[in-house]
Amino acid sequence: MLLAQRPSIAMEKKLLIAVLCIANFVIGCAYLSPLRKRPVWDLPQFYFAGRLVRAGNASALYDTSAYTGLLLELRKIDERASRHSVYFNRPAFEALLFLPLAYVSFKTAKFIILIWNVLLVGLLVWKMPQWLCVPEWVRICLFVFMPFLYSVAFGQDTLLLTLMVSLGLFLLLQKREGSAGVVLAAAMFKPHLIWTIPIVLIAARRWRALYAYLGTGGALAMISFALVGRQGMSQWLDLLRAPTTDEAPLLMGNARAFGMHFGETAGLMVAAGALACFLMVLKRNSFMDQFTAAILLGLILSPHTYRQDYSLMAIVALGPVHPLARYLILLPWPYFCFSDNMVPFILLALGCLAGLAARTFPVGLRLERGLSNCRLQAN
């Protein structure tokens, strides 16, 4: 009798989780509905990159003069979209991914990117808990994880980045190091966010993963150079320093923005504290701790860390952080309370990093074990 009831209970539990996931997704979309009145901020650069590649003009990806005609055309279709994020500033190899967009209109491209990102949210919600071995209820929170939804609203590529980094981590945990290195290197279309991962591979002596990473990264670098040439690479560096790539630094979630809010000294202290914590974790902690710390340090020290880039924090939340930190990361309340201020999230990322570093000390380890025992007794 009990055996017959267990499948029924399990099915009811899964059904409840599915219903709550859908409800949370609807709530999240309702919260972001005002963004529908704004342009899809980050889509124009991807659309233009596909158009330049299709026209056989990939060498001009970073030449702002090559966008003049494309901008005039876009202004006739969507004037607001033509004001934001119009110059492609990713590594050139990623432009090849946007070639299919060049065969449709901009309005159709917006719909395609929207559907693509919604599907990526579903895939992340489905696979990440499996890959990182966390309870199923986490899916309820992931469906309303605001950085995911911001990525959908802004037409960003951060969801794909999060998927590839989490897949790379899963492959590393499965000892499939060659495949992991390839996947992580392919995720370097936003290198400023995950530049710390190779350091972890070296510290953990994951040499096979590192060699695959370097080989794949080198191949992608050669593809990028072949597409744009030496002049194009020089134009890319100039574009990264241009005001068009740095429109709203106060809205970022990094040490640089913290310094702009509270003074340069405060920003330097956050950066130095994050680096010190990372080095402590790198020296003594487990590989999972090290990988999690690498993501946190990348977000804090990246020169450009916007709200959607905090999608990577989902990996942190599903990792070895304290359960309280997991709730603070995943629950939507901070995004409602601090919609235009990333300072609480900078402090949260720094707090998670400090919590990982505390495990290197006997007192911190005993405290964590005591809390774990209390939770087990409560259950």
NUMI-613765 format. One record per residue (C-alpha): y, x, z. Coordinates in pm, whole numbers, plus 32768, in hexadecimal, padded with zeros to 4 digits. Last residue first. Layout:
% NUMI-613765
YXZ...
//
This chain:
% NUMI-613765
871185A783F987ED85FE852086FF87178581871387A88422888E878F842288A4883F857287BB895184F68899898B83C589CE89A184A289238AA3857C88B58B6A844C8A1C8B6E83CE8A9E8BE5851F89948CF3853389F18D7383D78B648D7584288B2B8E33856B8A418F2E84C28B478F8583B78AF88F8682428AE68E0B824D8C5D8E0682828C8B8E7481168BF88D2C809A8CE48C6981798E0B8D3D81048DB98CE47F9B8DA38B737FF38EF18B8B80A98F948C3A7F7F8F1D8B237E988F9A8A1C7F8D90E78AD17FB591178AD57E3C90AF89697E3691B289087F3A92C089C47E6F9272890A7D2A9396881A7D3F93D887007C4992C386087CA592B386727E11924985367EC89178849C7DB290D785E67D54909286347EC18FD984E87EEC8EDF85167DD18DB985A27E988D1286C97DF08DC587F67E7E8DFF87737FDF8C9A86F27FF38C0A88427F868CEE88F980798C5F882981948B00887381198B4289ED813B8B2E8AAA7FF389E18B187F5B8A0C8A797E038A3E89147D908BAA891C7DFC8BDD8A707D588B4B89F37C108C3388C57C248D4F89BC7C5F8D2D8A1C7AF08DDA88D47A9A8F01897C7B468F6F89DE79E88FDE887579B690EB88A17AC1917E89D77A20912D8B447A5891F18C33797992288D947A0090C78D8E7A9590C28E227BF390638CE87CB58F7B8C4E7BB08EC48D957B6D8EA38DD87CE28DFE8C867D168D0D8CB47BF48CAD8E107C6D8C798D8E7DCE8B798C957D4D8AC18DA87C918ABF8E867DC58A468D737EAB892B8D247DBA88D48E967DA788B88EAF7F2089C18F527FFB8A0690B8806A8AE2917F7F7C8B5990757E888BAD8F857FA18C89908C80468D2A90E47EF88D738F757EB38E158F4680078EFA90717FCB8F5A8FF27E728FAC8E967EF5907D8F268010913B900B7F2391888EED7E3291F28E027F4A92C78F137FE893678F657E9A93C78DF87E6B945A8DE67FC795268F237F8795AB8E957E3F963B8D647EE895BE8C117F5995A98B397E2195BB8C497D1594C98D1C7DE193CF8C007DEE93F78BDC7C7593938D497C4592758D2B7D3B91D98C1C7C6391CD8AA37C3992D48A707B2D93DB895E7B2B94F78A527B7994978B1B7A4394F289FA7958952E8A6C77F194828BBE77EF93DA8BD3769A95138B5875E795E28C4F76B3953E8D7575FA94688E7A76AA931F8DF6761F93C68DDB74CA94238F4C74C792BC8FAA751892428EC773FF933B8F5B730992AC90B6734D914C9032731491C08F9171CF925590D77156910C918A7194903E908A70D890338F1171088ED38E9D70B08E258FF070B38EBB903A72088E378EF272958CDE8F3272008CE4909172928D3F900773E98C258F0873CE8B2E902073838BB190EF74A88B918FC675918A2C8F8D751F89D190F9755B8A91910C76A489F08FD0772D8894903176B688C39185775D894290E0789C88228FE678A887289101788187DC91CE798687E190CA7A9A882C91DA7B9588C890E07C888A0E91A57C938A0E91D07B1889CB90607AD48AD490057BD48BD890DC7B258B75903979DA8BD38EE57A748D358F477AD98DD58F0279858D7F8D9179AA8ED28CE479A68F9B8DD878CE8E818DE077CF8EB38C7C77548DEF8C97760D8D0E8D7876DD8C048C6A76FE8B378D0D75E98B148E3B76CF8A828D5F77E089858CC576F089128E14766588F18EB277BD882A8D89783D87398D9C771786EF8F06776686D78EC578DC85D18DB778DE858B8DF97A5085968C817A9D86C68CBA7B7D876D8D6E7A5A871B8C4E797287B98B577A6588F08C317A8189128C3B790688EA8AC178F889FE8A9A79FD8ADF8B8479348A928ACF77EE8ACF8972787A8C1089DB79278C978A7677E48C3C893E771E8CF6886F781F8E21895978048E568916768F8F84883476C48FDF86E9761F90DF86AB77329048856677B18EE185E277A48F38872678578FF8865979578EBD858E79908DEE86C279DC8F01874D7ABD8EFC85FB7B728D9285F57BE08D4F84807BC68BF884997B238BB385D57BEC8BCF85157D328AB9841E7CE289ED85377C4789E885E47D9A890584CA7E1087E585707D5887C886887E5787FD87F27DE7870F88D57D26880D899C7C5A877B894B7B02871C87E97B5F886E87997BFE8918882E7AC9884A876E79C988A985FF79DF8A1386127A518A528731796089B38672783F8A7A8539788B8BBD85FE789E8B6286A877558B2F855476B48C8B84ED77288D10863276958C7685F375408CEA8488753B8E5284F175818E3D8613748B8DC6852873778ED2842473C48FE8852873BB8F5785B772788F66845C71DD90D98448722A910B85A971A39062854D705A8F0685CB70058E7386F66F4C8F2E87F9701C8E83877F71578D38880F70DA8DD4896F70E08E15895B72558CED8A3472BC8D5F8B4771CC8EA58B6572918DD78BDF73B98DA28D30730E8F1A8D6F73128F378D98748A90128C78750A918A8C5E74CE91A88B5A73B693128AF173989366897F73C2934C895A75399457884E755D957287BC748F94A68748736193E68653743B9524858D7478956B85607305941584D372B393E1848D713F952684FD709B954C8614719893EA86897142944586D36FD7957A8797703994A88859713493A188B0703094AC892B6F4095458A10704493FC8A8A70D993DE8BC47003952A8C3F709294858C5771EA93988D687172927A8D67726E91798CB6719592098D5A705A90CF8E25700990118CDB700790BF8C766EC48F928C076DFC901B8AA46DF58EF68A2F6ECD8F468B3A6FD190B48AD36FDA905A896270018F6389AA7119906C8A7371D29166895871A0907A885E724590388946736991AB898C739A91FE8819737E90F987AF74849190884675BB928E8740762091EA85FD75B1933E855375A993B5848076CC939D830776F092258325771B926F8401784892CA82C679089156826B78FC90F3839279D790BE82C37B12900F81B57A468F2B82C079B18ED183377B0E8E8881D77B888DAC81927A578CF182D97A908CC382837BFE8C2C81317BA88B4281D17AA88ACD82D27BA48AA481C77CB089C680F87BC888F582287B6A88CC828E7CD7885B812F7D308761812D7C0F86D8827D7C7D86AB81FE7DE0860880BD7D67851581867C9484BD82657DBC848581337E9783A280957D9082E381D87D6082AF81E77EDC823E807F7F0980F180A07E56809781D47F2080ED8119805F800080008000
//
